[in-house]
Amino acid sequence: MLGNEIQKRTTRKTIHITQIQMKDGSMRSYESESAPTWGVGNSVRLDTAANTVTKL
């Protein structure tokens, strides 16, 4: 039982989910392990091939 709890805590990841409104008004969700460097209202570029989002 103790080993199972240790395993859960060592393999746990935090995932940040960001919703992005596209120019056509549609919404897309983007998941990353690192916290986003942009905030609400910032313009971003979504690279679907590399699965990255960068602030403009």
mmCIF file of the N, C-alpha and C atoms, coordinates in Angstrom:
data_MODEL
# 
_entry.id   MODEL 
# 
loop_
_atom_site.group_PDB 
_atom_site.id 
_atom_site.type_symbol 
_atom_site.label_atom_id 
_atom_site.label_alt_id 
_atom_site.label_comp_id 
_atom_site.label_asym_id 
_atom_site.label_entity_id 
_atom_site.label_seq_id 
_atom_site.pdbx_PDB_ins_code 
_atom_site.Cartn_x 
_atom_site.Cartn_y 
_atom_site.Cartn_z 
_atom_site.occupancy 
_atom_site.B_iso_or_equiv 
_atom_site.pdbx_formal_charge 
_atom_site.auth_seq_id 
_atom_site.auth_comp_id 
_atom_site.auth_asym_id 
_atom_site.auth_atom_id 
_atom_site.pdbx_PDB_model_num 
ATOM 1   N N  . MET A 1 1  ? 0.821   -1.180 0.000   1.00 0.00 ? 1  MET A N  1 
ATOM 2   C CA . MET A 1 1  ? 0.000   0.000  0.000   1.00 0.00 ? 1  MET A CA 1 
ATOM 3   C C  . MET A 1 1  ? 0.878   1.262  0.000   1.00 0.00 ? 1  MET A C  1 
ATOM 4   N N  . LEU A 1 2  ? 1.892   1.289  0.839   1.00 0.00 ? 2  LEU A N  1 
ATOM 5   C CA . LEU A 1 2  ? 2.777   2.448  0.912   1.00 0.00 ? 2  LEU A CA 1 
ATOM 6   C C  . LEU A 1 2  ? 3.534   2.626  -0.404  1.00 0.00 ? 2  LEU A C  1 
ATOM 7   N N  . GLY A 1 3  ? 3.993   1.538  -0.995  1.00 0.00 ? 3  GLY A N  1 
ATOM 8   C CA . GLY A 1 3  ? 4.712   1.601  -2.270  1.00 0.00 ? 3  GLY A CA 1 
ATOM 9   C C  . GLY A 1 3  ? 3.841   2.175  -3.372  1.00 0.00 ? 3  GLY A C  1 
ATOM 10  N N  . ASN A 1 4  ? 2.562   1.832  -3.359  1.00 0.00 ? 4  ASN A N  1 
ATOM 11  C CA . ASN A 1 4  ? 1.629   2.340  -4.359  1.00 0.00 ? 4  ASN A CA 1 
ATOM 12  C C  . ASN A 1 4  ? 1.477   3.855  -4.228  1.00 0.00 ? 4  ASN A C  1 
ATOM 13  N N  . GLU A 1 5  ? 1.392   4.371  -3.011  1.00 0.00 ? 5  GLU A N  1 
ATOM 14  C CA . GLU A 1 5  ? 1.257   5.811  -2.783  1.00 0.00 ? 5  GLU A CA 1 
ATOM 15  C C  . GLU A 1 5  ? 2.526   6.553  -3.212  1.00 0.00 ? 5  GLU A C  1 
ATOM 16  N N  . ILE A 1 6  ? 3.679   5.985  -2.933  1.00 0.00 ? 6  ILE A N  1 
ATOM 17  C CA . ILE A 1 6  ? 4.947   6.594  -3.359  1.00 0.00 ? 6  ILE A CA 1 
ATOM 18  C C  . ILE A 1 6  ? 5.015   6.642  -4.882  1.00 0.00 ? 6  ILE A C  1 
ATOM 19  N N  . GLN A 1 7  ? 4.602   5.573  -5.546  1.00 0.00 ? 7  GLN A N  1 
ATOM 20  C CA . GLN A 1 7  ? 4.603   5.515  -7.018  1.00 0.00 ? 7  GLN A CA 1 
ATOM 21  C C  . GLN A 1 7  ? 3.702   6.611  -7.590  1.00 0.00 ? 7  GLN A C  1 
ATOM 22  N N  . LYS A 1 8  ? 2.519   6.799  -7.022  1.00 0.00 ? 8  LYS A N  1 
ATOM 23  C CA . LYS A 1 8  ? 1.593   7.839  -7.504  1.00 0.00 ? 8  LYS A CA 1 
ATOM 24  C C  . LYS A 1 8  ? 2.215   9.227  -7.399  1.00 0.00 ? 8  LYS A C  1 
ATOM 25  N N  . ARG A 1 9  ? 2.864   9.502  -6.283  1.00 0.00 ? 9  ARG A N  1 
ATOM 26  C CA . ARG A 1 9  ? 3.427   10.833 -6.058  1.00 0.00 ? 9  ARG A CA 1 
ATOM 27  C C  . ARG A 1 9  ? 4.642   11.112 -6.937  1.00 0.00 ? 9  ARG A C  1 
ATOM 28  N N  . THR A 1 10 ? 5.423   10.107 -7.271  1.00 0.00 ? 10 THR A N  1 
ATOM 29  C CA . THR A 1 10 ? 6.620   10.327 -8.086  1.00 0.00 ? 10 THR A CA 1 
ATOM 30  C C  . THR A 1 10 ? 6.305   10.410 -9.570  1.00 0.00 ? 10 THR A C  1 
ATOM 31  N N  . THR A 1 11 ? 5.194   9.852  -10.019 1.00 0.00 ? 11 THR A N  1 
ATOM 32  C CA . THR A 1 11 ? 4.855   9.876  -11.438 1.00 0.00 ? 11 THR A CA 1 
ATOM 33  C C  . THR A 1 11 ? 3.771   10.905 -11.767 1.00 0.00 ? 11 THR A C  1 
ATOM 34  N N  . ARG A 1 12 ? 3.340   11.685 -10.803 1.00 0.00 ? 12 ARG A N  1 
ATOM 35  C CA . ARG A 1 12 ? 2.289   12.675 -11.014 1.00 0.00 ? 12 ARG A CA 1 
ATOM 36  C C  . ARG A 1 12 ? 2.834   13.848 -11.837 1.00 0.00 ? 12 ARG A C  1 
ATOM 37  N N  . LYS A 1 13 ? 2.029   14.321 -12.795 1.00 0.00 ? 13 LYS A N  1 
ATOM 38  C CA . LYS A 1 13 ? 2.400   15.449 -13.639 1.00 0.00 ? 13 LYS A CA 1 
ATOM 39  C C  . LYS A 1 13 ? 1.316   16.522 -13.541 1.00 0.00 ? 13 LYS A C  1 
ATOM 40  N N  . THR A 1 14 ? 1.720   17.758 -13.670 1.00 0.00 ? 14 THR A N  1 
ATOM 41  C CA . THR A 1 14 ? 0.770   18.854 -13.768 1.00 0.00 ? 14 THR A CA 1 
ATOM 42  C C  . THR A 1 14 ? 0.638   19.227 -15.236 1.00 0.00 ? 14 THR A C  1 
ATOM 43  N N  . ILE A 1 15 ? -0.581  19.248 -15.727 1.00 0.00 ? 15 ILE A N  1 
ATOM 44  C CA . ILE A 1 15 ? -0.851  19.606 -17.111 1.00 0.00 ? 15 ILE A CA 1 
ATOM 45  C C  . ILE A 1 15 ? -1.635  20.912 -17.116 1.00 0.00 ? 15 ILE A C  1 
ATOM 46  N N  . HIS A 1 16 ? -1.180  21.876 -17.888 1.00 0.00 ? 16 HIS A N  1 
ATOM 47  C CA . HIS A 1 16 ? -1.863  23.163 -18.042 1.00 0.00 ? 16 HIS A CA 1 
ATOM 48  C C  . HIS A 1 16 ? -2.690  23.111 -19.325 1.00 0.00 ? 16 HIS A C  1 
ATOM 49  N N  . ILE A 1 17 ? -3.988  23.380 -19.213 1.00 0.00 ? 17 ILE A N  1 
ATOM 50  C CA . ILE A 1 17 ? -4.876  23.377 -20.367 1.00 0.00 ? 17 ILE A CA 1 
ATOM 51  C C  . ILE A 1 17 ? -5.284  24.817 -20.652 1.00 0.00 ? 17 ILE A C  1 
ATOM 52  N N  . THR A 1 18 ? -5.020  25.263 -21.867 1.00 0.00 ? 18 THR A N  1 
ATOM 53  C CA . THR A 1 18 ? -5.330  26.621 -22.287 1.00 0.00 ? 18 THR A CA 1 
ATOM 54  C C  . THR A 1 18 ? -6.296  26.554 -23.455 1.00 0.00 ? 18 THR A C  1 
ATOM 55  N N  . GLN A 1 19 ? -7.341  27.352 -23.413 1.00 0.00 ? 19 GLN A N  1 
ATOM 56  C CA . GLN A 1 19 ? -8.245  27.447 -24.550 1.00 0.00 ? 19 GLN A CA 1 
ATOM 57  C C  . GLN A 1 19 ? -7.880  28.674 -25.363 1.00 0.00 ? 19 GLN A C  1 
ATOM 58  N N  . ILE A 1 20 ? -7.802  28.483 -26.669 1.00 0.00 ? 20 ILE A N  1 
ATOM 59  C CA . ILE A 1 20 ? -7.408  29.549 -27.584 1.00 0.00 ? 20 ILE A CA 1 
ATOM 60  C C  . ILE A 1 20 ? -8.562  29.805 -28.550 1.00 0.00 ? 20 ILE A C  1 
ATOM 61  N N  . GLN A 1 21 ? -8.948  31.072 -28.677 1.00 0.00 ? 21 GLN A N  1 
ATOM 62  C CA . GLN A 1 21 ? -9.976  31.438 -29.645 1.00 0.00 ? 21 GLN A CA 1 
ATOM 63  C C  . GLN A 1 21 ? -9.292  31.789 -30.951 1.00 0.00 ? 21 GLN A C  1 
ATOM 64  N N  . MET A 1 22 ? -9.664  31.082 -32.006 1.00 0.00 ? 22 MET A N  1 
ATOM 65  C CA . MET A 1 22 ? -9.081  31.292 -33.317 1.00 0.00 ? 22 MET A CA 1 
ATOM 66  C C  . MET A 1 22 ? -9.735  32.512 -33.987 1.00 0.00 ? 22 MET A C  1 
ATOM 67  N N  . LYS A 1 23 ? -9.132  33.001 -35.062 1.00 0.00 ? 23 LYS A N  1 
ATOM 68  C CA . LYS A 1 23 ? -9.664  34.167 -35.771 1.00 0.00 ? 23 LYS A CA 1 
ATOM 69  C C  . LYS A 1 23 ? -11.082 33.945 -36.279 1.00 0.00 ? 23 LYS A C  1 
ATOM 70  N N  . ASP A 1 24 ? -11.418 32.691 -36.630 1.00 0.00 ? 24 ASP A N  1 
ATOM 71  C CA . ASP A 1 24 ? -12.766 32.400 -37.130 1.00 0.00 ? 24 ASP A CA 1 
ATOM 72  C C  . ASP A 1 24 ? -13.788 32.236 -36.002 1.00 0.00 ? 24 ASP A C  1 
ATOM 73  N N  . GLY A 1 25 ? -13.352 32.411 -34.746 1.00 0.00 ? 25 GLY A N  1 
ATOM 74  C CA . GLY A 1 25 ? -14.248 32.319 -33.597 1.00 0.00 ? 25 GLY A CA 1 
ATOM 75  C C  . GLY A 1 25 ? -14.298 30.948 -32.946 1.00 0.00 ? 25 GLY A C  1 
ATOM 76  N N  . SER A 1 26 ? -13.738 29.937 -33.589 1.00 0.00 ? 26 SER A N  1 
ATOM 77  C CA . SER A 1 26 ? -13.727 28.596 -33.000 1.00 0.00 ? 26 SER A CA 1 
ATOM 78  C C  . SER A 1 26 ? -12.741 28.540 -31.833 1.00 0.00 ? 26 SER A C  1 
ATOM 79  N N  . MET A 1 27 ? -12.926 27.586 -30.953 1.00 0.00 ? 27 MET A N  1 
ATOM 80  C CA . MET A 1 27 ? -12.066 27.416 -29.780 1.00 0.00 ? 27 MET A CA 1 
ATOM 81  C C  . MET A 1 27 ? -11.248 26.140 -29.923 1.00 0.00 ? 27 MET A C  1 
ATOM 82  N N  . ARG A 1 28 ? -9.989  26.201 -29.489 1.00 0.00 ? 28 ARG A N  1 
ATOM 83  C CA . ARG A 1 28 ? -9.107  25.024 -29.467 1.00 0.00 ? 28 ARG A CA 1 
ATOM 84  C C  . ARG A 1 28 ? -8.481  24.924 -28.094 1.00 0.00 ? 28 ARG A C  1 
ATOM 85  N N  . SER A 1 29 ? -8.277  23.713 -27.638 1.00 0.00 ? 29 SER A N  1 
ATOM 86  C CA . SER A 1 29 ? -7.608  23.481 -26.361 1.00 0.00 ? 29 SER A CA 1 
ATOM 87  C C  . SER A 1 29 ? -6.172  23.068 -26.631 1.00 0.00 ? 29 SER A C  1 
ATOM 88  N N  . TYR A 1 30 ? -5.264  23.551 -25.800 1.00 0.00 ? 30 TYR A N  1 
ATOM 89  C CA . TYR A 1 30 ? -3.842  23.239 -25.916 1.00 0.00 ? 30 TYR A CA 1 
ATOM 90  C C  . TYR A 1 30 ? -3.361  22.781 -24.549 1.00 0.00 ? 30 TYR A C  1 
ATOM 91  N N  . GLU A 1 31 ? -2.686  21.646 -24.499 1.00 0.00 ? 31 GLU A N  1 
ATOM 92  C CA . GLU A 1 31 ? -2.163  21.104 -23.246 1.00 0.00 ? 31 GLU A CA 1 
ATOM 93  C C  . GLU A 1 31 ? -0.647  21.170 -23.246 1.00 0.00 ? 31 GLU A C  1 
ATOM 94  N N  . SER A 1 32 ? -0.062  21.539 -22.095 1.00 0.00 ? 32 SER A N  1 
ATOM 95  C CA . SER A 1 32 ? 1.393   21.553 -21.963 1.00 0.00 ? 32 SER A CA 1 
ATOM 96  C C  . SER A 1 32 ? 1.773   21.270 -20.515 1.00 0.00 ? 32 SER A C  1 
ATOM 97  N N  . GLU A 1 33 ? 2.988   20.786 -20.326 1.00 0.00 ? 33 GLU A N  1 
ATOM 98  C CA . GLU A 1 33 ? 3.483   20.516 -18.981 1.00 0.00 ? 33 GLU A CA 1 
ATOM 99  C C  . GLU A 1 33 ? 4.001   21.776 -18.315 1.00 0.00 ? 33 GLU A C  1 
ATOM 100 N N  . SER A 1 34 ? 4.412   22.771 -19.107 1.00 0.00 ? 34 SER A N  1 
ATOM 101 C CA . SER A 1 34 ? 4.910   24.022 -18.528 1.00 0.00 ? 34 SER A CA 1 
ATOM 102 C C  . SER A 1 34 ? 3.796   25.072 -18.528 1.00 0.00 ? 34 SER A C  1 
ATOM 103 N N  . ALA A 1 35 ? 3.872   25.988 -17.587 1.00 0.00 ? 35 ALA A N  1 
ATOM 104 C CA . ALA A 1 35 ? 2.867   27.044 -17.483 1.00 0.00 ? 35 ALA A CA 1 
ATOM 105 C C  . ALA A 1 35 ? 2.987   27.983 -18.681 1.00 0.00 ? 35 ALA A C  1 
ATOM 106 N N  . PRO A 1 36 ? 1.875   28.450 -19.212 1.00 0.00 ? 36 PRO A N  1 
ATOM 107 C CA . PRO A 1 36 ? 1.942   29.352 -20.359 1.00 0.00 ? 36 PRO A CA 1 
ATOM 108 C C  . PRO A 1 36 ? 2.587   30.685 -19.996 1.00 0.00 ? 36 PRO A C  1 
ATOM 109 N N  . THR A 1 37 ? 3.232   31.305 -20.975 1.00 0.00 ? 37 THR A N  1 
ATOM 110 C CA . THR A 1 37 ? 3.898   32.594 -20.765 1.00 0.00 ? 37 THR A CA 1 
ATOM 111 C C  . THR A 1 37 ? 3.024   33.749 -21.226 1.00 0.00 ? 37 THR A C  1 
ATOM 112 N N  . TRP A 1 38 ? 1.805   33.457 -21.635 1.00 0.00 ? 38 TRP A N  1 
ATOM 113 C CA . TRP A 1 38 ? 0.868   34.480 -22.080 1.00 0.00 ? 38 TRP A CA 1 
ATOM 114 C C  . TRP A 1 38 ? -0.305  34.538 -21.117 1.00 0.00 ? 38 TRP A C  1 
ATOM 115 N N  . GLY A 1 39 ? -1.098  35.574 -21.277 1.00 0.00 ? 39 GLY A N  1 
ATOM 116 C CA . GLY A 1 39 ? -2.256  35.757 -20.418 1.00 0.00 ? 39 GLY A CA 1 
ATOM 117 C C  . GLY A 1 39 ? -3.517  35.971 -21.237 1.00 0.00 ? 39 GLY A C  1 
ATOM 118 N N  . VAL A 1 40 ? -4.617  36.181 -20.559 1.00 0.00 ? 40 VAL A N  1 
ATOM 119 C CA . VAL A 1 40 ? -5.901  36.416 -21.207 1.00 0.00 ? 40 VAL A CA 1 
ATOM 120 C C  . VAL A 1 40 ? -5.797  37.659 -22.090 1.00 0.00 ? 40 VAL A C  1 
ATOM 121 N N  . GLY A 1 41 ? -6.247  37.537 -23.321 1.00 0.00 ? 41 GLY A N  1 
ATOM 122 C CA . GLY A 1 41 ? -6.248  38.666 -24.243 1.00 0.00 ? 41 GLY A CA 1 
ATOM 123 C C  . GLY A 1 41 ? -5.006  38.797 -25.096 1.00 0.00 ? 41 GLY A C  1 
ATOM 124 N N  . ASN A 1 42 ? -3.937  38.036 -24.797 1.00 0.00 ? 42 ASN A N  1 
ATOM 125 C CA . ASN A 1 42 ? -2.720  38.098 -25.607 1.00 0.00 ? 42 ASN A CA 1 
ATOM 126 C C  . ASN A 1 42 ? -2.932  37.386 -26.936 1.00 0.00 ? 42 ASN A C  1 
ATOM 127 N N  . SER A 1 43 ? -2.282  37.874 -27.982 1.00 0.00 ? 43 SER A N  1 
ATOM 128 C CA . SER A 1 43 ? -2.283  37.201 -29.280 1.00 0.00 ? 43 SER A CA 1 
ATOM 129 C C  . SER A 1 43 ? -1.183  36.154 -29.264 1.00 0.00 ? 43 SER A C  1 
ATOM 130 N N  . VAL A 1 44 ? -1.510  34.969 -29.782 1.00 0.00 ? 44 VAL A N  1 
ATOM 131 C CA . VAL A 1 44 ? -0.544  33.869 -29.812 1.00 0.00 ? 44 VAL A CA 1 
ATOM 132 C C  . VAL A 1 44 ? -0.524  33.239 -31.196 1.00 0.00 ? 44 VAL A C  1 
ATOM 133 N N  . ARG A 1 45 ? 0.554   32.515 -31.463 1.00 0.00 ? 45 ARG A N  1 
ATOM 134 C CA . ARG A 1 45 ? 0.673   31.753 -32.706 1.00 0.00 ? 45 ARG A CA 1 
ATOM 135 C C  . ARG A 1 45 ? 0.667   30.273 -32.344 1.00 0.00 ? 45 ARG A C  1 
ATOM 136 N N  . LEU A 1 46 ? -0.209  29.519 -32.987 1.00 0.00 ? 46 LEU A N  1 
ATOM 137 C CA . LEU A 1 46 ? -0.326  28.084 -32.749 1.00 0.00 ? 46 LEU A CA 1 
ATOM 138 C C  . LEU A 1 46 ? 0.345   27.341 -33.888 1.00 0.00 ? 46 LEU A C  1 
ATOM 139 N N  . ASP A 1 47 ? 1.348   26.537 -33.571 1.00 0.00 ? 47 ASP A N  1 
ATOM 140 C CA . ASP A 1 47 ? 2.033   25.705 -34.558 1.00 0.00 ? 47 ASP A CA 1 
ATOM 141 C C  . ASP A 1 47 ? 1.550   24.281 -34.346 1.00 0.00 ? 47 ASP A C  1 
ATOM 142 N N  . THR A 1 48 ? 0.603   23.843 -35.166 1.00 0.00 ? 48 THR A N  1 
ATOM 143 C CA . THR A 1 48 ? 0.017   22.517 -34.967 1.00 0.00 ? 48 THR A CA 1 
ATOM 144 C C  . THR A 1 48 ? 1.001   21.399 -35.291 1.00 0.00 ? 48 THR A C  1 
ATOM 145 N N  . ALA A 1 49 ? 1.931   21.631 -36.199 1.00 0.00 ? 49 ALA A N  1 
ATOM 146 C CA . ALA A 1 49 ? 2.910   20.597 -36.548 1.00 0.00 ? 49 ALA A CA 1 
ATOM 147 C C  . ALA A 1 49 ? 3.840   20.304 -35.371 1.00 0.00 ? 49 ALA A C  1 
ATOM 148 N N  . ALA A 1 50 ? 4.274   21.356 -34.671 1.00 0.00 ? 50 ALA A N  1 
ATOM 149 C CA . ALA A 1 50 ? 5.185   21.192 -33.532 1.00 0.00 ? 50 ALA A CA 1 
ATOM 150 C C  . ALA A 1 50 ? 4.429   21.129 -32.212 1.00 0.00 ? 50 ALA A C  1 
ATOM 151 N N  . ASN A 1 51 ? 3.103   21.355 -32.248 1.00 0.00 ? 51 ASN A N  1 
ATOM 152 C CA . ASN A 1 51 ? 2.258   21.360 -31.056 1.00 0.00 ? 51 ASN A CA 1 
ATOM 153 C C  . ASN A 1 51 ? 2.759   22.364 -30.028 1.00 0.00 ? 51 ASN A C  1 
ATOM 154 N N  . THR A 1 52 ? 3.019   23.597 -30.498 1.00 0.00 ? 52 THR A N  1 
ATOM 155 C CA . THR A 1 52 ? 3.499   24.664 -29.619 1.00 0.00 ? 52 THR A CA 1 
ATOM 156 C C  . THR A 1 52 ? 2.672   25.926 -29.799 1.00 0.00 ? 52 THR A C  1 
ATOM 157 N N  . VAL A 1 53 ? 2.659   26.737 -28.763 1.00 0.00 ? 53 VAL A N  1 
ATOM 158 C CA . VAL A 1 53 ? 1.994   28.043 -28.787 1.00 0.00 ? 53 VAL A CA 1 
ATOM 159 C C  . VAL A 1 53 ? 3.015   29.062 -28.330 1.00 0.00 ? 53 VAL A C  1 
ATOM 160 N N  . THR A 1 54 ? 3.151   30.163 -29.082 1.00 0.00 ? 54 THR A N  1 
ATOM 161 C CA . THR A 1 54 ? 4.081   31.230 -28.707 1.00 0.00 ? 54 THR A CA 1 
ATOM 162 C C  . THR A 1 54 ? 3.341   32.562 -28.695 1.00 0.00 ? 54 THR A C  1 
ATOM 163 N N  . LYS A 1 55 ? 3.727   33.422 -27.781 1.00 0.00 ? 55 LYS A N  1 
ATOM 164 C CA . LYS A 1 55 ? 3.133   34.745 -27.661 1.00 0.00 ? 55 LYS A CA 1 
ATOM 165 C C  . LYS A 1 55 ? 3.696   35.654 -28.762 1.00 0.00 ? 55 LYS A C  1 
ATOM 166 N N  . LEU A 1 56 ? 2.815   36.429 -29.366 1.00 0.00 ? 56 LEU A N  1 
ATOM 167 C CA . LEU A 1 56 ? 3.260   37.368 -30.406 1.00 0.00 ? 56 LEU A CA 1 
ATOM 168 C C  . LEU A 1 56 ? 3.690   38.674 -29.822 1.00 0.00 ? 56 LEU A C  1 
# 
